Amino acid sequence: MSKIVHPYAHRLPLIRGWKSRWFKVGTEYRDQLRADTLVREYLEKTLRSNYIADVEFERNQKSTRIIISTSRPGMLIGRQGEGAAKLKTTIVDFMKSKKITIPDDLKIDVLEITNPDANAKIVALSIAEQLEKRMTFRRVMKMTVEKVMQARGVKGVKVVLSGRLGGADMSRKEELKLGGIPLQFMRGDVDYGTETARMSYGGIGIKVWIYKGDTLVRATK
């Protein structure tokens, strides 16, 4: 039987890096993995309107660094860094509520995504936002794939929506594709993102693939 493999994990040793970069053994590994997962899910949920594309972690013996990639860094950082300080306090409070060990030196870094139309997660968030504003799904799909194809470096895009599209009684799946998406080609730089549009009649699943060409450059992270 065929297996569906996540496009990111499929390319981890070749052109992708790990989203959590640290090494621990024993029970510390379990505890820190749980911490990373809970904090990542919390940030993606609470900062959804800020178009968070990725949350990465770097740990060493003394400090923990949380790297948040977003297309709207100004909204996250705020004036004179007030937003970043407030976000750090919120994360610490969340870690206390989940009984997560708080590191001695916790750093929050915000990175700007300069080409958001070529980022699959941000495109998926944009589609969800438009669907939640009651725009027709066919129009949203068509406008999105055309806009993504105009972005720098993009050679192909595929968008799949599934659920009660248009409020229909029976759920179905719709797909729209432009360009090529070589999912089985290991050197193909394929970005993948998912999101759920929360509608009054149920959720609509969103999947986005963006192909940015072939590369032989290994991930440094």
PyMOL commands that place a pseudoatom at each C-alpha (Angstrom):
pseudoatom trace, name=CA, resn=MET, resi=1, chain=A, elem=C, hetatm=0, pos=[0.000, 0.000, 0.000]
pseudoatom trace, name=CA, resn=SER, resi=2, chain=A, elem=C, hetatm=0, pos=[1.133, 3.547, -0.681]
pseudoatom trace, name=CA, resn=LYS, resi=3, chain=A, elem=C, hetatm=0, pos=[2.071, 5.784, 2.225]
pseudoatom trace, name=CA, resn=ILE, resi=4, chain=A, elem=C, hetatm=0, pos=[1.495, 9.523, 2.531]
pseudoatom trace, name=CA, resn=VAL, resi=5, chain=A, elem=C, hetatm=0, pos=[4.638, 11.223, 3.848]
pseudoatom trace, name=CA, resn=HIS, resi=6, chain=A, elem=C, hetatm=0, pos=[4.772, 14.797, 5.091]
pseudoatom trace, name=CA, resn=PRO, resi=7, chain=A, elem=C, hetatm=0, pos=[6.726, 16.851, 2.494]
pseudoatom trace, name=CA, resn=TYR, resi=8, chain=A, elem=C, hetatm=0, pos=[8.767, 18.511, 5.252]
pseudoatom trace, name=CA, resn=ALA, resi=9, chain=A, elem=C, hetatm=0, pos=[9.787, 15.275, 7.007]
pseudoatom trace, name=CA, resn=HIS, resi=10, chain=A, elem=C, hetatm=0, pos=[10.435, 13.654, 3.619]
pseudoatom trace, name=CA, resn=ARG, resi=11, chain=A, elem=C, hetatm=0, pos=[13.287, 16.138, 3.020]
pseudoatom trace, name=CA, resn=LEU, resi=12, chain=A, elem=C, hetatm=0, pos=[14.698, 16.522, 6.529]
pseudoatom trace, name=CA, resn=PRO, resi=13, chain=A, elem=C, hetatm=0, pos=[18.248, 15.247, 5.916]
pseudoatom trace, name=CA, resn=LEU, resi=14, chain=A, elem=C, hetatm=0, pos=[18.528, 16.952, 2.530]
pseudoatom trace, name=CA, resn=ILE, resi=15, chain=A, elem=C, hetatm=0, pos=[17.101, 20.483, 2.349]
pseudoatom trace, name=CA, resn=ARG, resi=16, chain=A, elem=C, hetatm=0, pos=[15.176, 20.874, 5.608]
pseudoatom trace, name=CA, resn=GLY, resi=17, chain=A, elem=C, hetatm=0, pos=[16.329, 21.414, 9.179]
pseudoatom trace, name=CA, resn=TRP, resi=18, chain=A, elem=C, hetatm=0, pos=[14.780, 20.354, 12.475]
pseudoatom trace, name=CA, resn=LYS, resi=19, chain=A, elem=C, hetatm=0, pos=[12.336, 22.721, 14.190]
pseudoatom trace, name=CA, resn=SER, resi=20, chain=A, elem=C, hetatm=0, pos=[13.688, 21.801, 17.631]
pseudoatom trace, name=CA, resn=ARG, resi=21, chain=A, elem=C, hetatm=0, pos=[17.466, 21.890, 17.866]
pseudoatom trace, name=CA, resn=TRP, resi=22, chain=A, elem=C, hetatm=0, pos=[18.789, 20.381, 21.114]
pseudoatom trace, name=CA, resn=PHE, resi=23, chain=A, elem=C, hetatm=0, pos=[19.892, 17.049, 22.536]
pseudoatom trace, name=CA, resn=LYS, resi=24, chain=A, elem=C, hetatm=0, pos=[18.853, 15.403, 25.785]
pseudoatom trace, name=CA, resn=VAL, resi=25, chain=A, elem=C, hetatm=0, pos=[18.655, 11.863, 27.118]
pseudoatom trace, name=CA, resn=GLY, resi=26, chain=A, elem=C, hetatm=0, pos=[16.424, 10.121, 29.616]
pseudoatom trace, name=CA, resn=THR, resi=27, chain=A, elem=C, hetatm=0, pos=[13.346, 11.790, 31.081]
pseudoatom trace, name=CA, resn=GLU, resi=28, chain=A, elem=C, hetatm=0, pos=[14.661, 15.260, 30.140]
pseudoatom trace, name=CA, resn=TYR, resi=29, chain=A, elem=C, hetatm=0, pos=[14.055, 14.428, 26.485]
pseudoatom trace, name=CA, resn=ARG, resi=30, chain=A, elem=C, hetatm=0, pos=[10.417, 13.568, 27.167]
pseudoatom trace, name=CA, resn=ASP, resi=31, chain=A, elem=C, hetatm=0, pos=[9.835, 16.703, 29.251]
pseudoatom trace, name=CA, resn=GLN, resi=32, chain=A, elem=C, hetatm=0, pos=[11.442, 19.075, 26.765]
pseudoatom trace, name=CA, resn=LEU, resi=33, chain=A, elem=C, hetatm=0, pos=[9.658, 17.505, 23.804]
pseudoatom trace, name=CA, resn=ARG, resi=34, chain=A, elem=C, hetatm=0, pos=[6.348, 17.985, 25.638]
pseudoatom trace, name=CA, resn=ALA, resi=35, chain=A, elem=C, hetatm=0, pos=[7.305, 21.599, 26.413]
pseudoatom trace, name=CA, resn=ASP, resi=36, chain=A, elem=C, hetatm=0, pos=[8.159, 22.362, 22.786]
pseudoatom trace, name=CA, resn=THR, resi=37, chain=A, elem=C, hetatm=0, pos=[4.931, 20.822, 21.510]
pseudoatom trace, name=CA, resn=LEU, resi=38, chain=A, elem=C, hetatm=0, pos=[2.664, 22.612, 23.997]
pseudoatom trace, name=CA, resn=VAL, resi=39, chain=A, elem=C, hetatm=0, pos=[4.319, 26.009, 23.567]
pseudoatom trace, name=CA, resn=ARG, resi=40, chain=A, elem=C, hetatm=0, pos=[4.275, 25.719, 19.766]
pseudoatom trace, name=CA, resn=GLU, resi=41, chain=A, elem=C, hetatm=0, pos=[0.574, 24.807, 19.717]
pseudoatom trace, name=CA, resn=TYR, resi=42, chain=A, elem=C, hetatm=0, pos=[-0.207, 27.625, 22.165]
pseudoatom trace, name=CA, resn=LEU, resi=43, chain=A, elem=C, hetatm=0, pos=[1.612, 30.261, 20.097]
pseudoatom trace, name=CA, resn=GLU, resi=44, chain=A, elem=C, hetatm=0, pos=[0.069, 29.106, 16.815]
pseudoatom trace, name=CA, resn=LYS, resi=45, chain=A, elem=C, hetatm=0, pos=[-3.384, 29.347, 18.379]
pseudoatom trace, name=CA, resn=THR, resi=46, chain=A, elem=C, hetatm=0, pos=[-3.065, 32.660, 20.230]
pseudoatom trace, name=CA, resn=LEU, resi=47, chain=A, elem=C, hetatm=0, pos=[-1.079, 34.450, 17.522]
pseudoatom trace, name=CA, resn=ARG, resi=48, chain=A, elem=C, hetatm=0, pos=[-3.119, 33.157, 14.591]
pseudoatom trace, name=CA, resn=SER, resi=49, chain=A, elem=C, hetatm=0, pos=[-4.109, 36.660, 13.438]
pseudoatom trace, name=CA, resn=ASN, resi=50, chain=A, elem=C, hetatm=0, pos=[-0.428, 37.658, 13.261]
pseudoatom trace, name=CA, resn=TYR, resi=51, chain=A, elem=C, hetatm=0, pos=[0.212, 35.052, 10.518]
pseudoatom trace, name=CA, resn=ILE, resi=52, chain=A, elem=C, hetatm=0, pos=[2.700, 32.859, 12.361]
pseudoatom trace, name=CA, resn=ALA, resi=53, chain=A, elem=C, hetatm=0, pos=[4.451, 30.634, 9.828]
pseudoatom trace, name=CA, resn=ASP, resi=54, chain=A, elem=C, hetatm=0, pos=[6.743, 28.675, 12.126]
pseudoatom trace, name=CA, resn=VAL, resi=55, chain=A, elem=C, hetatm=0, pos=[7.915, 28.328, 15.733]
pseudoatom trace, name=CA, resn=GLU, resi=56, chain=A, elem=C, hetatm=0, pos=[11.381, 26.880, 16.333]
pseudoatom trace, name=CA, resn=PHE, resi=57, chain=A, elem=C, hetatm=0, pos=[13.340, 26.084, 19.494]
pseudoatom trace, name=CA, resn=GLU, resi=58, chain=A, elem=C, hetatm=0, pos=[17.059, 26.178, 20.247]
pseudoatom trace, name=CA, resn=ARG, resi=59, chain=A, elem=C, hetatm=0, pos=[18.301, 24.925, 23.609]
pseudoatom trace, name=CA, resn=ASN, resi=60, chain=A, elem=C, hetatm=0, pos=[21.618, 24.678, 25.347]
pseudoatom trace, name=CA, resn=GLN, resi=61, chain=A, elem=C, hetatm=0, pos=[22.547, 24.029, 28.964]
pseudoatom trace, name=CA, resn=LYS, resi=62, chain=A, elem=C, hetatm=0, pos=[21.755, 27.570, 30.131]
pseudoatom trace, name=CA, resn=SER, resi=63, chain=A, elem=C, hetatm=0, pos=[19.263, 29.164, 27.749]
pseudoatom trace, name=CA, resn=THR, resi=64, chain=A, elem=C, hetatm=0, pos=[16.278, 28.499, 25.524]
pseudoatom trace, name=CA, resn=ARG, resi=65, chain=A, elem=C, hetatm=0, pos=[15.596, 30.492, 22.384]
pseudoatom trace, name=CA, resn=ILE, resi=66, chain=A, elem=C, hetatm=0, pos=[12.160, 30.585, 20.754]
pseudoatom trace, name=CA, resn=ILE, resi=67, chain=A, elem=C, hetatm=0, pos=[12.234, 31.757, 17.124]
pseudoatom trace, name=CA, resn=ILE, resi=68, chain=A, elem=C, hetatm=0, pos=[8.900, 32.949, 15.739]
pseudoatom trace, name=CA, resn=SER, resi=69, chain=A, elem=C, hetatm=0, pos=[8.658, 33.483, 11.970]
pseudoatom trace, name=CA, resn=THR, resi=70, chain=A, elem=C, hetatm=0, pos=[5.869, 35.809, 10.871]
pseudoatom trace, name=CA, resn=SER, resi=71, chain=A, elem=C, hetatm=0, pos=[4.897, 38.085, 8.004]
pseudoatom trace, name=CA, resn=ARG, resi=72, chain=A, elem=C, hetatm=0, pos=[3.708, 40.750, 10.475]
pseudoatom trace, name=CA, resn=PRO, resi=73, chain=A, elem=C, hetatm=0, pos=[6.634, 41.291, 12.873]
pseudoatom trace, name=CA, resn=GLY, resi=74, chain=A, elem=C, hetatm=0, pos=[5.600, 44.854, 13.723]
pseudoatom trace, name=CA, resn=MET, resi=75, chain=A, elem=C, hetatm=0, pos=[2.309, 43.699, 15.218]
pseudoatom trace, name=CA, resn=LEU, resi=76, chain=A, elem=C, hetatm=0, pos=[4.122, 41.106, 17.306]
pseudoatom trace, name=CA, resn=ILE, resi=77, chain=A, elem=C, hetatm=0, pos=[7.004, 43.263, 18.556]
pseudoatom trace, name=CA, resn=GLY, resi=78, chain=A, elem=C, hetatm=0, pos=[4.970, 46.414, 19.165]
pseudoatom trace, name=CA, resn=ARG, resi=79, chain=A, elem=C, hetatm=0, pos=[6.290, 49.881, 19.954]
pseudoatom trace, name=CA, resn=GLN, resi=80, chain=A, elem=C, hetatm=0, pos=[9.743, 49.820, 21.515]
pseudoatom trace, name=CA, resn=GLY, resi=81, chain=A, elem=C, hetatm=0, pos=[9.459, 46.069, 22.043]
pseudoatom trace, name=CA, resn=GLU, resi=82, chain=A, elem=C, hetatm=0, pos=[6.440, 46.235, 24.361]
pseudoatom trace, name=CA, resn=GLY, resi=83, chain=A, elem=C, hetatm=0, pos=[4.665, 43.450, 22.483]
pseudoatom trace, name=CA, resn=ALA, resi=84, chain=A, elem=C, hetatm=0, pos=[7.679, 41.131, 22.683]
pseudoatom trace, name=CA, resn=ALA, resi=85, chain=A, elem=C, hetatm=0, pos=[8.018, 41.697, 26.444]
pseudoatom trace, name=CA, resn=LYS, resi=86, chain=A, elem=C, hetatm=0, pos=[4.320, 41.011, 26.945]
pseudoatom trace, name=CA, resn=LEU, resi=87, chain=A, elem=C, hetatm=0, pos=[4.570, 37.875, 24.799]
pseudoatom trace, name=CA, resn=LYS, resi=88, chain=A, elem=C, hetatm=0, pos=[7.458, 36.582, 26.900]
pseudoatom trace, name=CA, resn=THR, resi=89, chain=A, elem=C, hetatm=0, pos=[5.425, 37.104, 30.077]
pseudoatom trace, name=CA, resn=THR, resi=90, chain=A, elem=C, hetatm=0, pos=[2.468, 35.285, 28.505]
pseudoatom trace, name=CA, resn=ILE, resi=91, chain=A, elem=C, hetatm=0, pos=[4.669, 32.322, 27.539]
pseudoatom trace, name=CA, resn=VAL, resi=92, chain=A, elem=C, hetatm=0, pos=[6.122, 32.100, 31.057]
pseudoatom trace, name=CA, resn=ASP, resi=93, chain=A, elem=C, hetatm=0, pos=[2.621, 32.133, 32.563]
pseudoatom trace, name=CA, resn=PHE, resi=94, chain=A, elem=C, hetatm=0, pos=[1.527, 29.401, 30.166]
pseudoatom trace, name=CA, resn=MET, resi=95, chain=A, elem=C, hetatm=0, pos=[4.557, 27.274, 31.053]
pseudoatom trace, name=CA, resn=LYS, resi=96, chain=A, elem=C, hetatm=0, pos=[3.743, 27.657, 34.743]
pseudoatom trace, name=CA, resn=SER, resi=97, chain=A, elem=C, hetatm=0, pos=[0.129, 26.599, 34.162]
pseudoatom trace, name=CA, resn=LYS, resi=98, chain=A, elem=C, hetatm=0, pos=[1.308, 23.450, 32.337]
pseudoatom trace, name=CA, resn=LYS, resi=99, chain=A, elem=C, hetatm=0, pos=[3.999, 22.717, 34.946]
pseudoatom trace, name=CA, resn=ILE, resi=100, chain=A, elem=C, hetatm=0, pos=[6.797, 23.142, 32.410]
pseudoatom trace, name=CA, resn=THR, resi=101, chain=A, elem=C, hetatm=0, pos=[10.278, 23.864, 33.709]
pseudoatom trace, name=CA, resn=ILE, resi=102, chain=A, elem=C, hetatm=0, pos=[11.084, 27.503, 32.959]
pseudoatom trace, name=CA, resn=PRO, resi=103, chain=A, elem=C, hetatm=0, pos=[14.657, 28.014, 31.692]
pseudoatom trace, name=CA, resn=ASP, resi=104, chain=A, elem=C, hetatm=0, pos=[16.954, 30.479, 33.431]
pseudoatom trace, name=CA, resn=ASP, resi=105, chain=A, elem=C, hetatm=0, pos=[17.455, 32.463, 30.240]
pseudoatom trace, name=CA, resn=LEU, resi=106, chain=A, elem=C, hetatm=0, pos=[14.434, 32.545, 27.916]
pseudoatom trace, name=CA, resn=LYS, resi=107, chain=A, elem=C, hetatm=0, pos=[14.833, 34.517, 24.673]
pseudoatom trace, name=CA, resn=ILE, resi=108, chain=A, elem=C, hetatm=0, pos=[12.163, 35.392, 22.111]
pseudoatom trace, name=CA, resn=ASP, resi=109, chain=A, elem=C, hetatm=0, pos=[13.309, 36.204, 18.571]
pseudoatom trace, name=CA, resn=VAL, resi=110, chain=A, elem=C, hetatm=0, pos=[10.932, 37.405, 15.854]
pseudoatom trace, name=CA, resn=LEU, resi=111, chain=A, elem=C, hetatm=0, pos=[11.930, 36.836, 12.231]
pseudoatom trace, name=CA, resn=GLU, resi=112, chain=A, elem=C, hetatm=0, pos=[10.217, 38.497, 9.292]
pseudoatom trace, name=CA, resn=ILE, resi=113, chain=A, elem=C, hetatm=0, pos=[9.165, 36.483, 6.262]
pseudoatom trace, name=CA, resn=THR, resi=114, chain=A, elem=C, hetatm=0, pos=[9.937, 38.762, 3.342]
pseudoatom trace, name=CA, resn=ASN, resi=115, chain=A, elem=C, hetatm=0, pos=[8.063, 36.715, 0.723]
pseudoatom trace, name=CA, resn=PRO, resi=116, chain=A, elem=C, hetatm=0, pos=[4.825, 35.618, 2.465]
pseudoatom trace, name=CA, resn=ASP, resi=117, chain=A, elem=C, hetatm=0, pos=[3.077, 34.622, -0.779]
pseudoatom trace, name=CA, resn=ALA, resi=118, chain=A, elem=C, hetatm=0, pos=[5.637, 31.821, -1.151]
pseudoatom trace, name=CA, resn=ASN, resi=119, chain=A, elem=C, hetatm=0, pos=[5.081, 30.433, 2.360]
pseudoatom trace, name=CA, resn=ALA, resi=120, chain=A, elem=C, hetatm=0, pos=[2.541, 27.606, 2.475]
pseudoatom trace, name=CA, resn=LYS, resi=121, chain=A, elem=C, hetatm=0, pos=[1.481, 28.133, 6.104]
pseudoatom trace, name=CA, resn=ILE, resi=122, chain=A, elem=C, hetatm=0, pos=[0.815, 31.852, 5.622]
pseudoatom trace, name=CA, resn=VAL, resi=123, chain=A, elem=C, hetatm=0, pos=[-1.103, 31.156, 2.410]
pseudoatom trace, name=CA, resn=ALA, resi=124, chain=A, elem=C, hetatm=0, pos=[-3.228, 28.588, 4.274]
pseudoatom trace, name=CA, resn=LEU, resi=125, chain=A, elem=C, hetatm=0, pos=[-3.916, 31.127, 7.040]
pseudoatom trace, name=CA, resn=SER, resi=126, chain=A, elem=C, hetatm=0, pos=[-4.916, 33.698, 4.432]
pseudoatom trace, name=CA, resn=ILE, resi=127, chain=A, elem=C, hetatm=0, pos=[-7.367, 31.254, 2.830]
pseudoatom trace, name=CA, resn=ALA, resi=128, chain=A, elem=C, hetatm=0, pos=[-8.878, 30.447, 6.235]
pseudoatom trace, name=CA, resn=GLU, resi=129, chain=A, elem=C, hetatm=0, pos=[-9.312, 34.129, 7.023]
pseudoatom trace, name=CA, resn=GLN, resi=130, chain=A, elem=C, hetatm=0, pos=[-11.103, 34.777, 3.724]
pseudoatom trace, name=CA, resn=LEU, resi=131, chain=A, elem=C, hetatm=0, pos=[-13.380, 31.759, 4.131]
pseudoatom trace, name=CA, resn=GLU, resi=132, chain=A, elem=C, hetatm=0, pos=[-14.301, 32.867, 7.654]
pseudoatom trace, name=CA, resn=LYS, resi=133, chain=A, elem=C, hetatm=0, pos=[-15.334, 36.220, 6.145]
pseudoatom trace, name=CA, resn=ARG, resi=134, chain=A, elem=C, hetatm=0, pos=[-17.838, 34.257, 4.028]
pseudoatom trace, name=CA, resn=MET, resi=135, chain=A, elem=C, hetatm=0, pos=[-16.103, 34.663, 0.665]
pseudoatom trace, name=CA, resn=THR, resi=136, chain=A, elem=C, hetatm=0, pos=[-16.953, 31.922, -1.852]
pseudoatom trace, name=CA, resn=PHE, resi=137, chain=A, elem=C, hetatm=0, pos=[-14.430, 29.088, -1.745]
pseudoatom trace, name=CA, resn=ARG, resi=138, chain=A, elem=C, hetatm=0, pos=[-13.974, 28.853, -5.531]
pseudoatom trace, name=CA, resn=ARG, resi=139, chain=A, elem=C, hetatm=0, pos=[-13.125, 32.528, -5.795]
pseudoatom trace, name=CA, resn=VAL, resi=140, chain=A, elem=C, hetatm=0, pos=[-10.720, 32.265, -2.854]
pseudoatom trace, name=CA, resn=MET, resi=141, chain=A, elem=C, hetatm=0, pos=[-8.931, 29.262, -4.378]
pseudoatom trace, name=CA, resn=LYS, resi=142, chain=A, elem=C, hetatm=0, pos=[-8.592, 30.892, -7.800]
pseudoatom trace, name=CA, resn=MET, resi=143, chain=A, elem=C, hetatm=0, pos=[-7.347, 34.207, -6.425]
pseudoatom trace, name=CA, resn=THR, resi=144, chain=A, elem=C, hetatm=0, pos=[-4.886, 32.462, -4.120]
pseudoatom trace, name=CA, resn=VAL, resi=145, chain=A, elem=C, hetatm=0, pos=[-3.196, 30.206, -6.683]
pseudoatom trace, name=CA, resn=GLU, resi=146, chain=A, elem=C, hetatm=0, pos=[-2.875, 33.097, -9.144]
pseudoatom trace, name=CA, resn=LYS, resi=147, chain=A, elem=C, hetatm=0, pos=[-1.346, 35.331, -6.481]
pseudoatom trace, name=CA, resn=VAL, resi=148, chain=A, elem=C, hetatm=0, pos=[1.081, 32.629, -5.318]
pseudoatom trace, name=CA, resn=MET, resi=149, chain=A, elem=C, hetatm=0, pos=[2.240, 31.901, -8.874]
pseudoatom trace, name=CA, resn=GLN, resi=150, chain=A, elem=C, hetatm=0, pos=[3.164, 35.579, -9.230]
pseudoatom trace, name=CA, resn=ALA, resi=151, chain=A, elem=C, hetatm=0, pos=[5.430, 35.410, -6.173]
pseudoatom trace, name=CA, resn=ARG, resi=152, chain=A, elem=C, hetatm=0, pos=[9.191, 35.316, -6.635]
pseudoatom trace, name=CA, resn=GLY, resi=153, chain=A, elem=C, hetatm=0, pos=[10.668, 31.831, -7.051]
pseudoatom trace, name=CA, resn=VAL, resi=154, chain=A, elem=C, hetatm=0, pos=[7.379, 29.893, -7.141]
pseudoatom trace, name=CA, resn=LYS, resi=155, chain=A, elem=C, hetatm=0, pos=[7.043, 27.254, -9.862]
pseudoatom trace, name=CA, resn=GLY, resi=156, chain=A, elem=C, hetatm=0, pos=[3.910, 25.445, -8.758]
pseudoatom trace, name=CA, resn=VAL, resi=157, chain=A, elem=C, hetatm=0, pos=[1.082, 25.547, -6.229]
pseudoatom trace, name=CA, resn=LYS, resi=158, chain=A, elem=C, hetatm=0, pos=[-1.724, 23.217, -5.179]
pseudoatom trace, name=CA, resn=VAL, resi=159, chain=A, elem=C, hetatm=0, pos=[-4.612, 24.049, -2.853]
pseudoatom trace, name=CA, resn=VAL, resi=160, chain=A, elem=C, hetatm=0, pos=[-7.037, 21.464, -1.452]
pseudoatom trace, name=CA, resn=LEU, resi=161, chain=A, elem=C, hetatm=0, pos=[-10.164, 22.329, 0.544]
pseudoatom trace, name=CA, resn=SER, resi=162, chain=A, elem=C, hetatm=0, pos=[-12.285, 19.681, 2.246]
pseudoatom trace, name=CA, resn=GLY, resi=163, chain=A, elem=C, hetatm=0, pos=[-15.433, 19.890, 4.333]
pseudoatom trace, name=CA, resn=ARG, resi=164, chain=A, elem=C, hetatm=0, pos=[-18.917, 21.358, 3.975]
pseudoatom trace, name=CA, resn=LEU, resi=165, chain=A, elem=C, hetatm=0, pos=[-17.869, 23.755, 1.229]
pseudoatom trace, name=CA, resn=GLY, resi=166, chain=A, elem=C, hetatm=0, pos=[-20.339, 26.561, 0.713]
pseudoatom trace, name=CA, resn=GLY, resi=167, chain=A, elem=C, hetatm=0, pos=[-22.416, 25.267, 3.622]
pseudoatom trace, name=CA, resn=ALA, resi=168, chain=A, elem=C, hetatm=0, pos=[-23.508, 22.152, 1.704]
pseudoatom trace, name=CA, resn=ASP, resi=169, chain=A, elem=C, hetatm=0, pos=[-25.115, 19.317, 3.647]
pseudoatom trace, name=CA, resn=MET, resi=170, chain=A, elem=C, hetatm=0, pos=[-22.593, 16.777, 2.363]
pseudoatom trace, name=CA, resn=SER, resi=171, chain=A, elem=C, hetatm=0, pos=[-18.849, 17.302, 2.712]
pseudoatom trace, name=CA, resn=ARG, resi=172, chain=A, elem=C, hetatm=0, pos=[-16.588, 17.052, -0.316]
pseudoatom trace, name=CA, resn=LYS, resi=173, chain=A, elem=C, hetatm=0, pos=[-13.100, 17.912, -1.505]
pseudoatom trace, name=CA, resn=GLU, resi=174, chain=A, elem=C, hetatm=0, pos=[-12.062, 20.527, -4.083]
pseudoatom trace, name=CA, resn=GLU, resi=175, chain=A, elem=C, hetatm=0, pos=[-8.581, 20.886, -5.568]
pseudoatom trace, name=CA, resn=LEU, resi=176, chain=A, elem=C, hetatm=0, pos=[-6.939, 23.567, -7.684]
pseudoatom trace, name=CA, resn=LYS, resi=177, chain=A, elem=C, hetatm=0, pos=[-3.423, 23.345, -9.071]
pseudoatom trace, name=CA, resn=LEU, resi=178, chain=A, elem=C, hetatm=0, pos=[-1.113, 25.508, -11.188]
pseudoatom trace, name=CA, resn=GLY, resi=179, chain=A, elem=C, hetatm=0, pos=[2.394, 24.536, -12.263]
pseudoatom trace, name=CA, resn=GLY, resi=180, chain=A, elem=C, hetatm=0, pos=[4.181, 21.383, -11.091]
pseudoatom trace, name=CA, resn=ILE, resi=181, chain=A, elem=C, hetatm=0, pos=[4.357, 19.771, -7.638]
pseudoatom trace, name=CA, resn=PRO, resi=182, chain=A, elem=C, hetatm=0, pos=[6.986, 16.948, -7.677]
pseudoatom trace, name=CA, resn=LEU, resi=183, chain=A, elem=C, hetatm=0, pos=[6.203, 15.431, -4.284]
pseudoatom trace, name=CA, resn=GLN, resi=184, chain=A, elem=C, hetatm=0, pos=[8.404, 12.354, -4.782]
pseudoatom trace, name=CA, resn=PHE, resi=185, chain=A, elem=C, hetatm=0, pos=[11.466, 14.285, -5.960]
pseudoatom trace, name=CA, resn=MET, resi=186, chain=A, elem=C, hetatm=0, pos=[13.700, 14.558, -2.878]
pseudoatom trace, name=CA, resn=ARG, resi=187, chain=A, elem=C, hetatm=0, pos=[15.592, 17.627, -4.149]
pseudoatom trace, name=CA, resn=GLY, resi=188, chain=A, elem=C, hetatm=0, pos=[12.373, 19.446, -4.933]
pseudoatom trace, name=CA, resn=ASP, resi=189, chain=A, elem=C, hetatm=0, pos=[11.867, 22.346, -2.527]
pseudoatom trace, name=CA, resn=VAL, resi=190, chain=A, elem=C, hetatm=0, pos=[8.191, 21.784, -1.645]
pseudoatom trace, name=CA, resn=ASP, resi=191, chain=A, elem=C, hetatm=0, pos=[6.693, 23.849, 1.171]
pseudoatom trace, name=CA, resn=TYR, resi=192, chain=A, elem=C, hetatm=0, pos=[3.590, 22.464, 2.878]
pseudoatom trace, name=CA, resn=GLY, resi=193, chain=A, elem=C, hetatm=0, pos=[1.091, 24.051, 5.240]
pseudoatom trace, name=CA, resn=THR, resi=194, chain=A, elem=C, hetatm=0, pos=[-2.278, 23.211, 6.760]
pseudoatom trace, name=CA, resn=GLU, resi=195, chain=A, elem=C, hetatm=0, pos=[-4.980, 25.200, 8.533]
pseudoatom trace, name=CA, resn=THR, resi=196, chain=A, elem=C, hetatm=0, pos=[-8.639, 24.885, 9.525]
pseudoatom trace, name=CA, resn=ALA, resi=197, chain=A, elem=C, hetatm=0, pos=[-11.249, 27.529, 8.774]
pseudoatom trace, name=CA, resn=ARG, resi=198, chain=A, elem=C, hetatm=0, pos=[-13.736, 27.640, 11.657]
pseudoatom trace, name=CA, resn=MET, resi=199, chain=A, elem=C, hetatm=0, pos=[-17.174, 28.133, 10.115]
pseudoatom trace, name=CA, resn=SER, resi=200, chain=A, elem=C, hetatm=0, pos=[-20.560, 28.251, 11.851]
pseudoatom trace, name=CA, resn=TYR, resi=201, chain=A, elem=C, hetatm=0, pos=[-21.500, 24.918, 10.213]
pseudoatom trace, name=CA, resn=GLY, resi=202, chain=A, elem=C, hetatm=0, pos=[-18.183, 23.156, 10.870]
pseudoatom trace, name=CA, resn=GLY, resi=203, chain=A, elem=C, hetatm=0, pos=[-14.524, 23.232, 10.008]
pseudoatom trace, name=CA, resn=ILE, resi=204, chain=A, elem=C, hetatm=0, pos=[-13.032, 23.378, 6.499]
pseudoatom trace, name=CA, resn=GLY, resi=205, chain=A, elem=C, hetatm=0, pos=[-9.627, 21.740, 6.122]
pseudoatom trace, name=CA, resn=ILE, resi=206, chain=A, elem=C, hetatm=0, pos=[-7.029, 23.599, 4.059]
pseudoatom trace, name=CA, resn=LYS, resi=207, chain=A, elem=C, hetatm=0, pos=[-3.862, 22.111, 2.569]
pseudoatom trace, name=CA, resn=VAL, resi=208, chain=A, elem=C, hetatm=0, pos=[-1.326, 24.077, 0.530]
pseudoatom trace, name=CA, resn=TRP, resi=209, chain=A, elem=C, hetatm=0, pos=[1.717, 22.850, -1.407]
pseudoatom trace, name=CA, resn=ILE, resi=210, chain=A, elem=C, hetatm=0, pos=[4.162, 25.356, -2.943]
pseudoatom trace, name=CA, resn=TYR, resi=211, chain=A, elem=C, hetatm=0, pos=[6.992, 24.218, -5.213]
pseudoatom trace, name=CA, resn=LYS, resi=212, chain=A, elem=C, hetatm=0, pos=[10.026, 26.541, -5.356]
pseudoatom trace, name=CA, resn=GLY, resi=213, chain=A, elem=C, hetatm=0, pos=[12.330, 24.632, -7.688]
pseudoatom trace, name=CA, resn=ASP, resi=214, chain=A, elem=C, hetatm=0, pos=[15.137, 22.145, -7.126]
pseudoatom trace, name=CA, resn=THR, resi=215, chain=A, elem=C, hetatm=0, pos=[18.053, 22.630, -4.770]
pseudoatom trace, name=CA, resn=LEU, resi=216, chain=A, elem=C, hetatm=0, pos=[21.193, 20.768, -3.673]
pseudoatom trace, name=CA, resn=VAL, resi=217, chain=A, elem=C, hetatm=0, pos=[21.937, 23.051, -0.714]
pseudoatom trace, name=CA, resn=ARG, resi=218, chain=A, elem=C, hetatm=0, pos=[21.750, 21.266, 2.610]
pseudoatom trace, name=CA, resn=ALA, resi=219, chain=A, elem=C, hetatm=0, pos=[19.840, 22.933, 5.442]
pseudoatom trace, name=CA, resn=THR, resi=220, chain=A, elem=C, hetatm=0, pos=[22.185, 24.611, 7.913]
pseudoatom trace, name=CA, resn=LYS, resi=221, chain=A, elem=C, hetatm=0, pos=[19.598, 24.604, 10.701]
for i in range(1, 221): cmd.bond("trace and resi %d" % i, "trace and resi %d" % (i + 1))
show_as sticks, trace
zoom trace
